[in-house]
Protein backbone atom coordinates (compact mmCIF):
# COMPACT_ATOMS: atom_id res chain seq x y z
CA UNK A 1 0.00 0.00 0.00
CA UNK A 2 1.30 3.44 -0.94
CA UNK A 3 -1.20 5.62 0.97
CA UNK A 4 -3.68 5.37 3.80
CA UNK A 5 -7.04 7.18 3.74
CA UNK A 6 -8.63 8.65 6.84
CA UNK A 7 -11.75 10.76 7.41
CA UNK A 8 -11.72 14.06 9.27
CA UNK A 9 -14.98 14.53 11.17
CA UNK A 10 -18.10 13.05 9.51
CA UNK A 11 -18.75 15.27 6.46
CA UNK A 12 -17.51 12.75 3.91
CA UNK A 13 -19.27 9.80 5.56
CA UNK A 14 -22.59 11.67 5.57
CA UNK A 15 -22.17 12.45 1.85
CA UNK A 16 -21.16 8.85 1.06
CA UNK A 17 -24.14 7.31 2.86
CA UNK A 18 -26.57 9.28 0.65
CA UNK A 19 -25.14 7.85 -2.60
CA UNK A 20 -26.48 4.84 -4.47
CA UNK A 21 -24.52 1.60 -4.84
CA UNK A 22 -23.05 2.44 -8.25
CA UNK A 23 -21.71 5.81 -7.06
CA UNK A 24 -20.30 4.19 -3.90
CA UNK A 25 -18.55 1.67 -6.16
CA UNK A 26 -17.00 4.48 -8.21
CA UNK A 27 -15.84 6.20 -5.02
CA UNK A 28 -14.29 2.94 -3.77
CA UNK A 29 -12.51 2.52 -7.11
CA UNK A 30 -11.04 6.03 -6.84
CA UNK A 31 -9.92 5.28 -3.27
CA UNK A 32 -8.16 2.09 -4.40
CA UNK A 33 -6.27 4.13 -7.02
CA UNK A 34 -5.30 6.65 -4.36
CA UNK A 35 -4.08 3.91 -2.05
CA UNK A 36 -2.11 1.93 -4.62
CA UNK A 37 -1.01 4.11 -7.55
CA UNK A 38 2.07 6.29 -7.13
CA UNK A 39 0.96 8.91 -9.68
CA UNK A 40 -2.83 9.11 -9.72
CA UNK A 41 -4.13 10.47 -13.07
CA UNK A 42 -5.60 13.99 -12.93
CA UNK A 43 -8.87 12.52 -14.15
CA UNK A 44 -9.25 11.13 -10.60
CA UNK A 45 -7.22 13.51 -8.41
CA UNK A 46 -6.56 17.17 -9.08
CA UNK A 47 -4.70 19.78 -7.06
CA UNK A 48 -6.71 22.96 -6.61
CA UNK A 49 -4.51 25.96 -7.31
CA UNK A 50 -4.38 28.68 -4.68
CA UNK A 51 -5.62 26.43 -1.86
CA UNK A 52 -2.43 25.53 0.06
CA UNK A 53 -2.55 21.82 -0.66
CA UNK A 54 -6.24 21.06 -1.16
CA UNK A 55 -7.08 18.39 -3.73
CA UNK A 56 -10.31 17.08 -5.19
CA UNK A 57 -11.04 13.44 -5.85
CA UNK A 58 -13.07 13.35 -9.06
CA UNK A 59 -15.82 10.84 -9.67
CA UNK A 60 -18.15 10.64 -12.64
CA UNK A 61 -21.10 8.32 -12.97
CA UNK A 62 -23.48 8.52 -15.92
CA UNK A 63 -23.87 12.29 -16.38
CA UNK A 64 -23.29 13.12 -12.71
CA UNK A 65 -20.09 14.59 -11.34
CA UNK A 66 -19.00 14.19 -7.72
CA UNK A 67 -16.13 15.79 -5.87
CA UNK A 68 -14.49 14.92 -2.56
CA UNK A 69 -12.04 17.40 -1.07
CA UNK A 70 -8.92 16.05 0.58
CA UNK A 71 -5.31 16.81 1.39
CA UNK A 72 -2.14 14.86 2.02
CA UNK A 73 -0.45 14.63 5.38
CA UNK A 74 3.16 13.38 5.43
CA UNK A 75 2.68 12.41 1.77
CA UNK A 76 1.31 8.98 2.66
CA UNK A 77 -1.94 9.84 4.39
CA UNK A 78 -4.97 11.14 2.51
CA UNK A 79 -7.36 13.09 4.73
CA UNK A 80 -10.93 13.30 3.41
CA UNK A 81 -13.10 16.31 4.12
CA UNK A 82 -16.45 17.05 2.44
CA UNK A 83 -18.02 15.63 -0.70
CA UNK A 84 -20.76 16.95 -2.99
CA UNK A 85 -22.42 16.48 -6.36
CA UNK A 86 -21.48 19.12 -8.91
CA UNK A 87 -24.44 20.74 -10.66
CA UNK A 88 -22.48 23.32 -12.68
CA UNK A 89 -19.02 23.73 -14.22
CA UNK A 90 -17.78 25.77 -11.29
CA UNK A 91 -17.04 24.28 -7.89
CA UNK A 92 -19.51 25.79 -5.39
CA UNK A 93 -17.72 28.42 -3.32
CA UNK A 94 -19.39 27.31 -0.08
CA UNK A 95 -18.11 23.72 -0.52
CA UNK A 96 -14.60 24.97 -1.26
CA UNK A 97 -14.65 27.29 1.78
CA UNK A 98 -15.92 24.43 3.94
CA UNK A 99 -13.04 22.22 2.76
CA UNK A 100 -10.48 24.95 3.48
CA UNK A 101 -11.86 25.39 7.01
CA UNK A 102 -11.85 21.63 7.60
CA UNK A 103 -8.26 21.34 6.41
CA UNK A 104 -7.22 24.17 8.72
CA UNK A 105 -9.07 22.55 11.66
CA UNK A 106 -7.43 19.20 10.92
CA UNK A 107 -3.90 20.61 11.06
CA UNK A 108 -4.67 22.82 14.09
CA UNK A 109 -6.05 19.82 15.98
CA UNK A 110 -3.05 17.73 14.98
CA UNK A 111 -0.63 20.43 16.16
CA UNK A 112 -2.37 20.54 19.55
CA UNK A 113 -2.18 16.77 19.91
CA UNK A 114 1.54 16.80 19.11
CA UNK A 115 2.20 19.57 21.63
Secondary structure, 3 states (H helix, E strand, C coil): CCCEEEECCCHHHHHHHCCCHHHHHHHHHHHHHHHHCCCCCCCCEEECCCCCCCEEEEEEECCEEEEEEEEEECCCEEEEEEEEEECCCCCCHHHHHHHHHHHHHHHHHHHHHCC
